[in-house]
Amino acid sequence: MDVFIAGFGVVGQGITEVIRDKQELFIKHFGEKVRIVGAFDTKSLALDPSGLDPDELLKRKDSLGKVGKDEVSDDIVKLLQDTEYDLLLEVTPTNIKDGGAGYMHIHTALSAGRHVATSNKGPLALKFRELTELAERNRVHLRYEASVGGAMPVINLSRELLMGEEIASMRGILNGTCNFILHRMKEERFSFQFALREAQELGYAETDPSYDIDGIDSACKLAILANAIFDRDVTYADVSRTGIRGISEEAVALAAEHKQVIRLIGEVSKEKLEVAPRLVPAGHPLSIGGTLNIAQLLTDLAGDVTVVGRGAGRMETASALLSDILAILKNGETRRDAKR
Ligand SMILES: NC(=O)c1ccc[n+]([C@@H]2O[C@H](COP(=O)([O-])OP(=O)(O)OC[C@H]3O[C@@H](n4cnc5c(N)ncnc54)[C@H](OP(=O)(O)O)[C@@H]3O)[C@@H](O)[C@H]2O)c1
């Protein structure tokens, strides 16, 4: 299978390392290599139909800040249409205004009959139905495990392993930054501002933290889960959303006196679509600390099924993308096979 990588930052470089290191696995299970035939970032393009050397891409990016030797074309649409590849790995920044370049990349690749696996929440939180229907019409896969919860495999678990279950609801912690802040407020009796500053110093929170602390990131992920698992047709703007800015030290201390913690919980069911701070009994799975993500699914046969994992990180997110690459290899012909 030949892959084209759009975006060569933390996740793009992580998945490049994983593709380099998992060749034996690909050959053992599917009898074929996964080759990187193209990659681009904002400044450059690397292209070789016979396969690029992952180490060379990583080295060039590290030393020169560019993945390729060539200038990136002005006409990305044409590039994604005309190049030979089977799968686009779309790992450019999330844009929740209109989906940004990521939306254009995904739309173009699907329209051109290429599979797509992405960690980019924006296009999915805004235009989920449009993109999944486009994939269906073109008989290609659109996979997005990495867009929600990093290495926490909630989407593929729900849609594949729990396919026979009726899932009544999902409640979870979908943003590690907020969880870290709330956890530190309780454990160290920090104020919200102090805990936020610590999260920023440790690199968990952005300089402008509003995307995390106002619950926007969680709402994007919840919208994706609502569409993917509950067959809803929503965007992140449909999510009723309250962030954690207003949580005081006093509220956290009062909750602790009653053996409870405050957590930013996303909940989706047929009736509900909400991100809000909620009281959770100490010791309950959803009282989890640190930067972890967790999702608890209420199913008709298996009861509560809980999945926990690291919500972000280079290798964690690459792990989710790898699971999607493997699913595509397992489920379908690569485009080249289909053309033969
Ligand atoms: N990092 C995580 O732990 C994580 C976890 C889950 C999901 N995600 C999602 O995964 C995606 C990638 O995250 P990241 O952390 O890898 O971001 P990042 O480190 O900022 O890298 C983004 C990459 O995309 C490139 N890029 C930006 N705009 C582009 C455009 N218009 N066309 C082509 N390339 C463009 C950048 O190019 P330059 O290098 O030239 O600037 C950079 O290489 C985001 O959507 C993010 O929300 C990330």
The ligand as an SDF file (V2000), in Angstrom:
LIG
                    3D

 48 52  0  0  0  0  0  0  0  0999 V2000
   -0.2310   15.9820   18.7000 N   0  0  0  0  0  0  0  0  0  0  0  0
   -1.1290   15.1620   19.2520 C   0  0  0  0  0  0  0  0  0  0  0  0
   -0.8880   14.5380   20.2800 O   0  0  0  0  0  0  0  0  0  0  0  0
   -2.4700   14.9700   18.5800 C   0  0  0  0  0  0  0  0  0  0  0  0
   -3.3600   14.0340   19.1210 C   0  0  0  0  0  0  0  0  0  0  0  0
   -4.5840   13.7900   18.4780 C   0  0  0  0  0  0  0  0  0  0  0  0
   -4.9100   14.5180   17.3470 C   0  0  0  0  0  0  0  0  0  0  0  0
   -4.0320   15.4560   16.8720 N   0  0  0  0  0  0  0  0  0  0  0  0
   -4.3970   16.1680   15.6510 C   0  0  0  0  0  0  0  0  0  0  0  0
   -3.5110   15.7540   14.6200 O   0  0  0  0  0  0  0  0  0  0  0  0
   -3.2610   16.8530   13.7300 C   0  0  0  0  0  0  0  0  0  0  0  0
   -1.7670   17.0970   13.6480 C   0  0  0  0  0  0  0  0  0  0  0  0
   -1.2970   17.4200   14.9370 O   0  0  0  0  0  0  0  0  0  0  0  0
    0.2420   17.7130   15.2060 P   0  0  0  0  0  0  0  0  0  0  0  0
    0.3940   17.7480   16.6710 O   0  0  0  0  0  0  0  0  0  0  0  0
    1.0730   16.8150   14.3850 O   0  0  0  0  0  0  0  0  0  0  0  0
    0.3600   19.1940   14.6350 O   0  0  0  0  0  0  0  0  0  0  0  0
    1.7120   19.9930   14.2940 P   0  0  0  0  0  0  0  0  0  0  0  0
    2.8660   19.4150   15.0480 O   0  0  0  0  0  0  0  0  0  0  0  0
    1.3920   21.4250   14.4330 O   0  0  0  0  0  0  0  0  0  0  0  0
    1.9770   19.6390   12.7450 O   0  0  0  0  0  0  0  0  0  0  0  0
    1.1330   20.0800   11.7340 C   0  0  0  0  0  0  0  0  0  0  0  0
    1.8150   19.8290   10.4120 C   0  0  0  0  0  0  0  0  0  0  0  0
    0.9360   20.2080    9.3760 O   0  0  0  0  0  0  0  0  0  0  0  0
    1.6150   21.0860    8.4870 C   0  0  0  0  0  0  0  0  0  0  0  0
    0.6570   22.0020    7.9130 N   0  0  0  0  0  0  0  0  0  0  0  0
    0.0240   23.0610    8.4630 C   0  0  0  0  0  0  0  0  0  0  0  0
   -0.8200   23.6320    7.5800 N   0  0  0  0  0  0  0  0  0  0  0  0
   -0.6890   22.9200    6.4460 C   0  0  0  0  0  0  0  0  0  0  0  0
   -1.2560   23.0310    5.1670 C   0  0  0  0  0  0  0  0  0  0  0  0
   -2.1560   23.9630    4.8710 N   0  0  0  0  0  0  0  0  0  0  0  0
   -0.8650   22.1350    4.2130 N   0  0  0  0  0  0  0  0  0  0  0  0
    0.0440   21.1750    4.4820 C   0  0  0  0  0  0  0  0  0  0  0  0
    0.6200   21.0170    5.6800 N   0  0  0  0  0  0  0  0  0  0  0  0
    0.2560   21.8850    6.6570 C   0  0  0  0  0  0  0  0  0  0  0  0
    2.6750   21.7800    9.3090 C   0  0  0  0  0  0  0  0  0  0  0  0
    3.6850   22.2240    8.4260 O   0  0  0  0  0  0  0  0  0  0  0  0
    5.0430   22.9350    8.9340 P   0  0  0  0  0  0  0  0  0  0  0  0
    5.8300   21.8140    9.6050 O   0  0  0  0  0  0  0  0  0  0  0  0
    5.6750   23.4040    7.6920 O   0  0  0  0  0  0  0  0  0  0  0  0
    4.6200   23.9950    9.8820 O   0  0  0  0  0  0  0  0  0  0  0  0
    3.1050   20.6300   10.2020 C   0  0  0  0  0  0  0  0  0  0  0  0
    4.0580   19.8400    9.5560 O   0  0  0  0  0  0  0  0  0  0  0  0
   -4.0490   18.0410   14.2720 C   0  0  0  0  0  0  0  0  0  0  0  0
   -5.2640   18.1220   13.5830 O   0  0  0  0  0  0  0  0  0  0  0  0
   -4.2660   17.6780   15.7360 C   0  0  0  0  0  0  0  0  0  0  0  0
   -5.4190   18.2620   16.2750 O   0  0  0  0  0  0  0  0  0  0  0  0
   -2.8220   15.6770   17.4460 C   0  0  0  0  0  0  0  0  0  0  0  0
  1  2  1  0
  2  3  2  0
  2  4  1  0
  4  5  1  0
  4 48  2  0
  5  6  2  0
  6  7  1  0
  7  8  2  0
  8  9  1  0
  8 48  1  0
  9 10  1  0
  9 46  1  0
 10 11  1  0
 11 12  1  0
 11 44  1  0
 12 13  1  0
 13 14  1  0
 14 15  2  0
 14 16  1  0
 14 17  1  0
 17 18  1  0
 18 19  2  0
 18 20  1  0
 18 21  1  0
 21 22  1  0
 22 23  1  0
 23 24  1  0
 23 42  1  0
 24 25  1  0
 25 26  1  0
 25 36  1  0
 26 27  1  0
 26 35  1  0
 27 28  2  0
 28 29  1  0
 29 30  1  0
 29 35  2  0
 30 31  1  0
 30 32  2  0
 32 33  1  0
 33 34  2  0
 34 35  1  0
 36 37  1  0
 36 42  1  0
 37 38  1  0
 38 39  2  0
 38 40  1  0
 38 41  1  0
 42 43  1  0
 44 45  1  0
 44 46  1  0
 46 47  1  0
M  CHG  2   8   1  16  -1
M  END
$$$$
